[in-house]
Amino acid sequence: MAAVINLGAAAWRDETASRYNIYRAIHKGLRGFMTDTLLRVGRMDVNDECERNQAIEQVRGLLAMCEGHLVHENEYVHPAIDAVVSGGADETAADHVGHIVAIRTLQQQIAQFEAANGAKRVILAAEIYLDLSTFVAENFEHMAVEETHNHAALARNYSDEEMRDIEHRIVASMTPEQSLAGLRWMLPHVNADERAHMLGGMKAGAPAEVFERVMGLAREVLTQRDFYKLERALA
């Protein structure tokens, strides 16, 4: 029997679809980070020390960002949902427990890989690649649920301003290094309008030196065309 793939985003095409979505930008960044990391591990030459170290360091960075992200959702977003919809965040909260287990497993595999050599290293690289692909696939499905089901629960009970306030509290809880790491992957993977809105708000409200640092990052990670569009939008 063929597998049934539930393509259900259209079911959420209601009044909440056009509302501010607290999940969208960070999830686009995470999808980009996950995809890039998975592909990098897949093509990694285990006999090239530099390439090997760079790939594994990127996996570490991805796992750290994923863990930080789910902690923020647990602490800030889920309570807001549960306050207006009893048990509304139960499904994604349960997923997060499994994600932590998967993160710890992948971290252990990385440590074993770094300590191995020869044929054992080749075997462990393949295991990391396959388990990371499973982790990424599950997270893609999980994020789609959050951007539809969880978003609808928020949008039906909170104003856009209130949802942005939740997001602002998350950002305020992050270190500068965490914020820049997130922006490094969000900026090239959101669309032009989302990017301009994001940095337009930063230009208006952040210290000048912070904004200039982010613009420097944007110049580094965006294509020339996308950076030109951003400059035009912010002018």
N, C-alpha and C positions, 0 to 999 in steps of 0.2 A: 504494500500500500504506500502511495506517495505521501510524503510528509506534508502537513498542512501548515502553511506559513501565514500567520495572522497579520495582514497588512491593514491595520485599523485606524490609521491617522485621520482618514476622512470622517470617521464617526465623531470626531471631536471638532468638526467644522461648525462651530456654533458661535455665540457671542463672545466666547472667551478666546477664540483663535486670533483675533486682532488685538488682544490686550497685551500689555507688557509681560514677557515671559522671563522669569528670573533664571531659568535654566539654560536658555538658548545659547548665549555667548560662550559661557564656560564649557558647555557640552560640545560646541563646535571645536573649541580648542582641545578638549580631551580627545575627541574623535581624531583630530589631526595628529596629536601626540601619539595616541595608541597605534594608528595606522602606520605612521612613519617608523615607530619603534619596532613594530612587528616585521615590517619589510626589511629593516636594517638587520635584525637578528637572523632573518631568513637568508640573507645574502652574506652574512658574516664569514670571513675566512678565519677559521679557528687557529690557523698557523701564523697569522699576522698579529703580533702582539698589540700593535697600536690600534688596529681595526677592532680587535677583540675587546680591548679595554674601553674603547669609545662606545661600542655597542652595549656592553654590560653596564657602563655608567649611565647610558640613556635609559636602560631598563630600570635601574635604581631610581633615577629621577622621575620616571613615569609612575612607579609604584608609590613613591613618596607623595606625588601630587594627587594620585587617586585616593590615598588614605586621608590626606588633608581635606580633600573635597568631601568625602563621605562624612568625616567628622563635622565639617561645617553644616552639612545638610542635617545631620542628626541633632546638632545643637541649636540651629536657627530656623531651618525650614520645616522640619517635621513637627515641632511644637506648634508652629503657626497653623499647620494643616489640622493637627489633632484638636486644636482649640475650637475649630468650627465644624469639623467633620469627625465624629468619633471613630477612631481606628482608621482614619483616612490615609495615614502614612504607614500602616502596618506592613503592607507588601514590600515596599521599598526599604523599610527599616530591616525587615528579615533578610532581604537581599544583601544589605550592607554587612550583616554578620558573616554571610558566606564569602563576601568580597575580602574581608579581613583575613579569613582563613586562606583564601587563594593568594593574597599578597604575601603572607608569611611563608607559604609553600614556595612561591617563586623566589623569595629572598633566600631561602635555604638552598634552592637549586643553584642560584647564582654563586653562593659561597662554595658549594661543591664543585661547580664548574671552574672557578678560579683556582681551586686547589688541585685540580686534575690536570693530566697531560695525555698526549698521545690518543689512542683509540677511545679511552674513557671520556676525554674532552669532546670528541666528535659525538658520542652517544648523548652526553649531557646537553650539548648545544641543540640537538634535535628535540630532546625532551622539553627544554625551555621554550623552543619555538612553538611546539604543539600546545603546551599548556598555556603559553601566553596568547596563542590564537583563540583558545577556548575562553580565557579570561576576557579578551577583547570582545568576542562575539556576545558573551553574556552581558557585558557592560553596554554594548550598543542597544540590545533589547531593553535593558533596564533603563537607560537614559530616555528611550522613546516613551516608556510608560510614565516617567517623571514629567516629560514635556507635554504630555496629553492629560493623563488622569490626575496627576498631582497639580499640574498647572491649572487645570479647570477648578479644582477644589480651592486653590488660592484666588483665582480671578473672580470666582462667583461670590467671594466673601470679603475680599480686600480691594481697595483702590490701587491703581497703578503706583501712586505715591507711597502707599503703605508697603507694597511689594518691593519697591526700590529701597525703602528704608531697611527692610530685612537684608537686602543685598549690601547696602552701605555698612551695616553692622558686621557682616561677614568680612568685607574688605578691611574694615578698621581693626579686625582681630588678627589680620595677617601681617607677617613681617615684610619689609620692603623686598627681600629676596624672594619670598613666596609670591608676592604680587607681580614682580617682573617675570618670574618663571611662568606664571599663568598668562601674562600678556604676550610673552614670546610665542605662545602657541595659539592664543585667541586672535591676535591681530591679523595673521595671514589667512585665517580660516573663517572669519566672519565676512559678511558681504560689505560692500562699500558704504551703504547707508548705516549699517550697524557700527562700522568702524568710525565713521565720522561722528555719530551720536556719542559713542563711547569717549572719544578723545575731545570732542567739543565740550562735554561736561567736565572733563579733566582740565581743559584749558581755562574754563571759567572758574573752577573751584579749587584747583590744586596749586601749590607754590610753583613759581616759574621754573625753578631748577628741577622739580619733579617732572613737570610737563616736558621740559627740554630733554630730559633723560629718556622719557617714553618715546618722544619723537625720534630720538637717535636710535632707539630699538626698532621703531617702525621702519626707519630707513634701511636698517640692517636686514629685517626679515620679510619686507614686502617687495614685490616686483616693482620695477620702475614705474610701470603704468598705475599700479595700485597706490603707490606713494604719491604720485602726481595728483590722482583723484582726491586723496586725503588732504594734501596741501590746498587744493582748490576749495574743498568743502570747509576748511578751517579758516580760510582767508577772510 
